[in-house]
């Protein structure tokens, strides 16, 4: 199952199991986005290595590298939109202004 995750109509969030996750900033230049994704994937591999090795210092460094890459991508840190809308990252869709939209699209998907 390689279906793309559901995106909110404004493109700000991906919806995974009913929870909103901030999407990558669509205004990033493609080269910068690709570089940050490469850094993120490398950092995630380091997280796995550090966990398997039981190395808490390496795990902390790798976690910081994941966070840094996600901030470059706009998935963490200050929001990338400029209209003053609040950030609902990690909130359940049903507890946000996206509730009616999410109920409608998930009801349609279940039919």
KAJOJO-V277173 format. One record per run of one state. SS is the DSSP state (2 for helix, 1 for strand, 0 for the rest). FROM is the first residue (numbers start at 1). TO is the last residue. If there is no record, write none. Layout:
ss = [SS & SS]
from = [FROM & FROM]
to = [TO & TO]
//
This chain:
ss = [0 & 1 & 0 & 1 & 0 & 1 & 0 & 2 & 0 & 2 & 0 & 1 & 2 & 0 & 2 & 0]
from = [1 & 6 & 8 & 13 & 17 & 19 & 23 & 30 & 54 & 56 & 74 & 92 & 93 & 96 & 99 & 111]
to = [5 & 7 & 12 & 16 & 18 & 22 & 29 & 53 & 55 & 73 & 91 & 92 & 95 & 98 & 110 & 111]
//
